[in-house]
Amino acid sequence: MKNQIFRRTSGYLLVAAAAALSAPASAYNLYNQDGTELNLDIEVILGHFSSEETYGNSESSPAWSEGYAKYGFSGSKVVGNGSLFGAVNAVTSGTWGDGDAAGLTTGDERDTDIEDLYVGYRTEMVEFSFGRQNLTFGDGFILNGDSLNMGEGLDGIVPGFSANRGGAYWLAARKAFDKTAVLRVGGESGPRGDLFWFESDNPAQASVEMSGINLEYVTDKGTFGLMHLKGLDVDDNEAAFFGYDGRDGQKTTSVRFQGNAGVENLFLSAEYVDQSQGNSNPDANAWYAEAGWTFADLPWSPSLNYRYTSYDEGYDPLFFGFNRGYGTWFQGEVAGNYAGPFGTDADIHYLGVKANPTEMLTVGASYFDFSDTVGGSGSNDANEIDIWAEWVAHDHLIISPLVGFYTPDAATSTQGNDDTNTYVQVLAIVPF
């Protein structure tokens, strides 16, 4: 299975909740007195999905549901010139029905396990934490949590091997790295940095161990960033199964910028990544450049964004994930999750529009053109259009429907024909 088709490495940051709640989870304050705070953390998301075409599922037109609940406690206590903080949370997840369109889940997955378990100490300029937690740096192009959540779909291919992490593949129920240590230095502006180490317990990521450094310079015009990652170890059997042998000794370096360059309605974002593998595989790189404009004076304040992304053949996208909304970094709901390309071996044009008819409703559409795929052969070239909405229906209910139309260029593509696939998903986010 030496390919890179299993790429649900998103940290699902709550599409609509990110816009409406400005946080990836809901917290109910239980106690806040004399410098001590205790919160009840609750995050619940349900989704229903259907696909007219299949990309590995034995059902010709699979339909399935996913859901998870994350629950536990977080808190902090003033100690000296800083504060001690931490969290302990569990996740219960599952997939029902036919399993996802890529066949990575079967619909029989159910699991409950510890998700977050970490402690740390922070002052105004320094923070140190360790334990089981989610890590995200930059725009999520390289590192946005350990969120690849496979199910039982690959069980039995190799005797005794399982990548099952409890299902909820699209929702990416589990995001935390198994072990981490993070030192952060700096404030909200000017120079700042992160020194970090993590170890994954995710078979679909070859249980990789990595260390890294992230340096940033934050200005009112934007943030400049430099990050370097070094692969330290992998599980040999898992790496062989997924083709990740090169992660042991792999070096990945990126430079990036995101901001408005001092122009109020402008959005700019770009990143360049250079990568050398820890084996005989050739070096590879990836990069993107994006520009957007918000027409703030027009009704509904519409915005328009264009992005070009180029991934070399053999590029390892690592832990990329859902960050700014639909299309980052799962480019196309069908392509990015089921049909491919999956963050490697492709050139992608993206055009997105978004508007806000009311304070509680956001609507948008995205167009993707995939070319130069599969070593330049074009055998997975395609285009996709996604139309979506995010509606805050109630204080405790956010609804996000999406319909996608994915059209391969040729019958030699992943799905074996050039018919347009109609894909539908509806998410229900329940904040507390």
N, C-alpha and C positions, 0 to 999 in steps of 0.2 A: 504494500500500500504506500509506495514511495511517491506520494504526490502531496499537494497542499490544498486539497479540496475541503478540509474540515476546519473552517475558519471562523466559527462563531466566537471570536475572542473579544467581544464587546463587553464593556462594563455598561449594562443598561442603566442609564441615568434618568430614567423616567421621562419619556418624550414630552408629554404634556405637563407633568409635574415639575419638570425643570423650568418650564416657562411660567407656570402658575404658582409654584411654591418655592422656587429658587433653592431646592434642596433635593437630594436623592432619596431621602427617607423622612418619615414623619416622626415627631417626638412629642410626647406629652410630659410636661414637667410635673414631677411628683414632689420634689422638695428643692427649695432654693433659699438658703438662710446661712448667714455668717460665713460666706465664702465656700459653702458646700452646695453642690447641685446634683440632683439625680433625675434622670429622664427615663420614661418608658418609650422604647423605640418600636414602631410598627410600620411595616411596609407590605402592602398587599397588591398584587397585580394578577389579573386574569386575562387570557387572550384566546380568541377562536380564529382558526386559520383554514383556508381551503385553497387548493391549487388544481387547475384543470390538467396540468401535466405533472409527470413525476421525474425525479432526478436521482433515483435510487430506491425509492419506496416501491414495494411490490404492488401497491394499489395504483390503478391507472389515474385516478383523480382523488388523491388523499384529502381528507378533512380531519382536523385534530384540534384539541384544546390544550392549553398550557396554563399553569398557575403556580404561584408561590406566595408564601407568607414569611416575612422576616420579623422576628420579634425578640426583644431582650431589653437590656438596660445599658445606658451610658451615663457618665457623670464626670465631675471634676471637683477638686478641692484645693483651695489656696494653701500653698506651702511655701514659706519664705517669700522670696521675690517673684515667685511664679506659681504655677498650678500643676497639680498631678491630675491626669485624666486617663480615661480608659473606657472599654466597652466589652460586653459579652452578649452575643446574639446568636440565635439559631435560625435555620432556614428549613422550612418544609416545602417540598416542590413535587411536581408531577406532570406527566403528559398523558392525555386520554385520546381515544379514537384511533385513527390509522397511523399515528406517528407523522413526523414532519416530512416534507416533500423530498428531502435528500436521503431519507431512510436512516438517519442517525439515531432516531428514537422510534420506538415501536408502539407507544401508547400504553405500555404496561409499567412505566417508571413511577416509583413513589419513594421518597427518601426524606429523612429528617437528620440533620447533622449540625454541629457547631459551625457558624460562619465567622463571626468576629470574636477575637479574644486577644486583646492587646492592652498595653499600659504605656504611659509616657509622661514626660514632664516638659513644660514649656515656660519660657520667660518672654519678654518683649522681643528679643532678637534670636533666641536659640530654642530649638525643640528637638527632643529625642524620644523615639517610641520604638517598641519592639513587640512582636507577637504575630498573631494571625489577623491581617488587615488588607484592605484594598489599597493599591498604589496607582496613581495617575500622574503623568508628567506631560507638559505641553498640551498639544491638541488631541492626544490619543492616537496619533498616527503610528506610534511604535509601542507605547506602553499605557494601557488603560485597564488595569485589573486582570485577574486570572479568570476570565468569564466564559471560556469555552465549555458549555454544559451538554455533553453528549449523553446518550442513553444506551439502550441495549442493542442498537442496530448493528454494531460491529462484533457483537459477541459470537463466538464460534468460528470466526475466520481463522484464528490461531487458537489451538486448544489451551484453555486456561487463561486467555487474555480477555480483559474487559476494560472499556473506556467509560463505563457507565458512571455518571456523576449525578444521577437523579433526575434527568430530563429537564424540561422547561428550556429547550434549546434556544428558541428565539429570544425568550425573556431573559436568558442568562442569569438564572437565579443566584448562582454562586459566583462571587467576584473576588473573594479574598485570597491572597497568597498564604500558603500554609505557615511559612516562617518569614519574618521580616525584621530588619533593623534599619532605622532611618534617622539621620541627623540633618536637621534643617537649620540654616543660618541666614539671618537677614530679615528685613522688614517688608512692608508692602510696596516700597519704591526703592530705586537704586539697585545696587548689586545684591544678589542673594544666591543661595546654592543649597543643593541636597546631595548628601552622600548616602548611598543605600545598598542593601543586600537583600535578596529574597530567594526563597526556595518554593517551587510549586509542588503540589501533590496531585496534579492533574495529569492522568495518563496521556490525554490528547495533546499535552504540551511537553511530553517526554519527561515530566517531573523535573524540569530544568532548574538549575541553580545559577544565579547571575549576580553580579555586582555592578554598580554604576555610579556615575556622578552627573548631576544636572546643574548647570550654571545659567543664571538669568540676569538680565539688566532691565529693570522695569522703569518706563518713563510714561508720561501722560500721552505720548504719541504711539506707544506700543511696547511690546515686550520682545527682546532679543534673547534667544536661548541657544545653548550648546549642551548636548548630552552624549555620553559615552557609556556603552554597555559591554560587559565582558562575560561570556559564557564560561562557567566553572565546571559544570558536571551535568550529566543526563542519566536517565535510566536507559541502559543499553538496549534492552528488549523493546521498550516503548519507542525509543528513537529510531530503531530499525524498522518498526512497523509503520511509523508515520513519515519516515524519511528525514528525520531531524538529527542525524549523526553529526552534522556540522555545527550544532549548537555548543558542543563541548570544545571550548577554545574560540568560539565565534567572537568577532569584534564588530560592533555597530556604532557608528558616530553620526550625529545629525546636527545641523544648524537650522534655526527656524526664526520666524518673526510673525507676530500677530498684533494688529492694532488698526488705528485709523489714520496714522501719519499726520495727526492734527486736524483732520477734516471731519467734521461732526457726523455726516451721514455715510462716510466711506468705511468699508471693511476690507482689510487686506490680511492674507494669511499665506504663508509659504514655508516649505521645509525641504531640505535636501539630506538624503541618508546614504552613507557609504558603508558597505558591509563586506567583511572578509570571513569566510567560513573556517571552521576549525579542522577541516579535512581537505581533500584535494579538489573540492568543488571551486569553480571560478568565483572571483569577487563579483558583487552585484550592487546596484544602487537603485534608489527610488526617489522620486521628488514630486511635489505638487506646487501649484501656484493658483491662488484664488483671489478674486476681487468681487466686491458687492457694493450696491448702493441702495439706500433706503430713501424713498420719495416721501419724506416726512410731511410735506405740505399737501399731499393728495389725500382724498378720502381713503380710509382703511390703512394708510401708511404702508403701501406695498414696498417690497424689496426684491431686488434682482441680483443673483449671484452666478458667476461663471467660474469653473475650476477645470484645470487640466492636470491629470495625474499620469505619471509614467512609472511602471514597475518593470525592472529587468527580469528576464527568465532566470530562475534560481534564487530570486530574492526571497528572503524569509521575513514575512510581515510581523512575526513575533506576537505581541499581545495588543494589537490594534483594537479599538473599540468604539462603540456608540458614544459620541461626545456632544456635538453641537446640535444634534437632531437628525432627522432622516437624511441619509446620504453620507454621514460621517460616523464611522468610516466603513460602513457597509454600503457600498455604492450600488444601489438598486436592491430592493427588498428580495426579489427573486435571484438576481445574479449574486448579490453579496452573501446570501444565506444558503442557497440551494444549488444553483446552476453553474456558478462561477462566471468570471474569474474572482478569486478570493484574495485580493490584495497582493497578487504577484503576476508576472508574465502578461502584461496588458498595458495598453494606453487607453485612458478614459476621459471623454469630454462630459462635463456635467453642466447643466443649466437649471437653476432653481428659482422659483418665484414664491413669494409668501405675502399674505395680507392678513389684517386684523379687522374683520367687520365689526366686532365688538370687543370689549375688554376681556370677555370670557370665551371668545372664539377666534382661533387662528386656522386659516386654510392655506394650502400650498400645493405645488406640483413640481415634480423633478423629472428631468430628461437625462438619460445616460446613453452614451455611444461607446461601445467596447470594441477595440480593434487591436491588431497586431498580437493576437493571443496565441497560446500554445506554440511557443518558439517561433513566432512570426508566420505560422501557417494560416492563421485566421480561422481555425476550425471551431473556435468558441466565440467568434465575433457575434455581436448582437446589439440590440438597443432595447431600452426599457423606459416606460413612462409610469410614474407613481403619482397618484392624486390622493391627498390626505387632509385630515382635519384634526384639530385638538380642541375639545369643548369641555369647559368646566361646567358640568351640568348641575353640580351641587357642591356644597362645602366638603362633602365626603365622597364625591364621585367625579372622575374625569374620564371622558370617553374619547378614544382616538381611532377612527376608522381609516382604512387605506385600501385602495384598489390599485393593482399594478398590472401592466401589460408588457410582457417580455417576449421579444421576437428574435429568434436566432436568424443569422444571415443565411445559413445553409443547412441542409438535412444531415450533414456530417457533424452537427453540433452535439453538445452534451445530451440533449433530449432525443436525438435521433430523427428529428424532423424540423421543419422550418415554420410550423404553426405558431401562432401567437398564443401564449399562455395567459389566461386571466386569473389573477391571484387576489385573494381578499383576506384581510385581517381586521379584527376589531379588538381593541385593548380597553380594559376597564381598570383604572387605577383608583384605589380606595385609600385616600389619605385620612389620617386621624388627627 
